Amino acid sequence: MAQIYNFSAGPAVLPKEVLAQARDEMMNWHGSGMSIMEMSHRGKEFLGIAAEMEADLRELMAIPASYKVLFLQGGAHSQFSMVPMNLLRDKKSADYLNTGIWSQKAIAEAARYCQVDIAASSADRNFTYVPAQDQWRLNKDAAYVHYTSNETIGGVELFWTPETGAVPLVVDMSSHILSRPMDVSKFGIIYAGAQKNIGPAGLTIVIVREDLIGQTIAGTPTMFDYKTHADNDSMYNTPPTYAMYIAGLVFKWLKAKGGLAAMEKTNILKAGLLYEYLDSADFYYSPVARENRSRMNVPFRIKDASLDTVFLDQAKHHGLLQLKGHKLVGGMRASIYNAMPVEGVNALIDFMKDFEKSHG
Ligand SMILES: *Cc1c(COP(=O)(O)O)cnc(C)c1O
């Protein structure tokens, strides 16, 4: 079969080396006679995998000792409710930045528990940029400030960290965690579903400052209390063992590649190639403001939108898969996560050039 490149937004491409290792270890993990999927999560083999995986993630992200790392299920969607349930304490309101569809989902869920104040919104320009911090209205009595640092659907990324003083900063990093170094100490909570830039679906990673744990609102289910998971090393119930194992292999792959600073260099290169081509072509365009263009999710349009279907069809025949934009915004979207090699981006650009020649 010809070379395939998968541009899915999630579940998304994984490193080939990781998939090959998982295949080799599938039936008999390290001489144990068992597949990881068949092992007790409380046995010494899996406890070893879990401990090593957490240590590797802590090293990659330089996570301070005062933070707990939780390996949960329920996706980023569950965090939309767990965040207010755990952080509201005796406060009445929370501040949310509204930069697109994922922000709005988080806002809608939080509004079930408290007054949500919109600190700033980019609705005026159809969510194609991020309002500068000097335009935000922050309430010093808010329980926390929430934002989405990379809007996966809109392709809008924040390259700076908001300043919120003593109010805890909460971020949904689902689609660009591990794409570059981040200063974890600036955040109260970082959460991310694994299926974009980490590993398989089914695992959700939460990094939470210890002093924010243990103050849930009345009625919070046991499973939605961070303390339940923090006190039990994420083994209160059965964790997503196989997804954790694969994520662990991805962390080793990232370390072998030189860590997050090296990843950032490659990601700048890949995104730069694609945006530079989009800007140089008359036939295509990027709808996103330059300073907020995501390095992970690159939405783009053909000026003549009636060509979208032909474009997607032919791209597929050239081994360039899952380029269709989200149904809410249309057009195309190339997700170029850590595991997408530079060759994949170049293959896409070459195809786009040929398509422009034959249809422009
Ligand atoms: C995909 C995504 C989500 C939803 O993740 P689930 O795991 O499906 O709940 C939330 N936020 C962002 C930014 C995403 O990209």
The ligand as an ORCA input file, in Angstrom:
! r2SCAN-3c Opt
* xyz 0 1
  C     -11.664     16.743     21.704
  C     -11.742     17.860     22.682
  C     -12.603     17.817     23.788
  C     -13.529     16.652     24.042
  O     -12.836     15.516     24.402
  P     -13.623     14.163     24.819
  O     -12.487     13.296     25.228
  O     -14.341     13.688     23.613
  O     -14.528     14.497     25.940
  C     -12.606     18.879     24.649
  N     -11.815     19.950     24.463
  C     -10.968     20.037     23.408
  C     -10.105     21.240     23.253
  C     -10.908     18.991     22.489
  O     -10.070     19.062     21.440
*
